[in-house]
Amino acid sequence: MHSQAAAQSLGSMRPSLTPPHDIRLEPVLPRVAGRTKMPGTMTANPQNFNAANLGDIAKHASLVSVLTDLARPDDKKAQLSMGIYFETHAFRPHCPLTEDRIEAWRRFAAPLAGTVAGARYLEMERIAVDEGRYLCSTSLAGLLLDTFDGWRARALLCERDEHCRDELARAFPAATLLEDCDRLASALDGMDAGSEPPGWVVGLVDPFVWSEAVSRSVEIWLKVLNRHWGMKAPVAVLCFGYGMGRGDWPSINAGDLRQVGTHETRIEARGLGSKVYGLSLMANRKARGIVRAGLEQLGWVFG
Ligand SMILES: C[S@@+](CC[C@H](N)C(=O)[O-])C[C@H]1O[C@@H](n2cnc3c(N)ncnc32)[C@H](O)[C@@H]1O
């Protein structure tokens, strides 16, 4: 069944992403000299502790949905178009999960099974989780885009942490790795030189904290995208923000590229109070209609 038709038929089955109140959100991890350390890795990147939380799941399910509809459409002709995929804050290809986290992931993600878009994400992640691993955004995208082999997508992955970058380089040898997202605008500029326009452009902006500085950077990236491909290809950029409610996103317009939808996940957990995780979709006219049905299934609201 075409994914959009399937999405429409399941449109009313919006998942409730409210977890049970008794769930333990933080994993029990060994502490080394006062620092929490993830088993099986030398990396002390704080994202190791956010992996598999509710916001992470909402983000990854949305990313899989956008990539499936824009970069791997059911339309055979469109499937042949090579695209550009980028992440401004890439992290690692995958990370280990403690038993607590595996249990949390299963319970948080279970409601997604009732939707086409969510089921696709679950199918990909479940195999890894069953082995005690957790696929992060780059691996989910990499699996969908044939590990960025230059046939289906050219990928730009920005990551400041050297250990994470080494892991990314091993997992995705064909991707271009940048040490800092400050370098993204000029790298995108370079991709335009003398080449065919891409069939699509998808990006993920995923900093730890959404700040004024991040907003300014996003505006620069969107302007570059709009200048090169805004009128030529569908362009969609997913932005994730911890603590960002629907009304908290700054208004950023870059030509035809602007915010077209938002997602908000709020959890109330005993002892932890209320947490909000938000997502915002920046897209041009060519991308909006294509990704809309899948994201609506996941609880997104479009303006
Ligand atoms: C929230 S995590 C990304 C999670 C990942 N996108 C996922 O969904 O699995 C943020 C990452 O950004 C990296 N980072 C922080 N500042 C950065 C910068 N200026 N440029 C590139 N990466 C940065 C951190 O090292 C961390 O790995």
The ligand as an ORCA input file, in Angstrom:
! r2SCAN-3c Opt
* xyz 0 1
  C      21.632     15.403     21.456
  S      23.110     14.693     20.879
  C      22.704     14.142     19.253
  C      21.858     12.875     19.227
  C      21.663     12.244     17.875
  N      21.301     13.221     16.847
  C      20.573     11.174     17.934
  O      19.395     11.488     17.693
  O      20.886     10.037     18.241
  C      24.112     16.111     20.619
  C      25.513     15.819     20.048
  O      26.043     17.063     19.577
  C      27.442     17.075     19.760
  N      27.837     18.490     19.665
  C      27.792     19.448     20.627
  N      28.177     20.638     20.119
  C      28.443     20.440     18.799
  C      28.861     21.291     17.734
  N      29.082     22.606     17.921
  N      29.012     20.752     16.495
  C      28.774     19.428     16.287
  N      28.397     18.577     17.278
  C      28.221     19.073     18.505
  C      27.627     16.383     21.108
  O      28.922     15.853     21.228
  C      26.527     15.280     21.041
  O      27.069     14.079     20.566
*
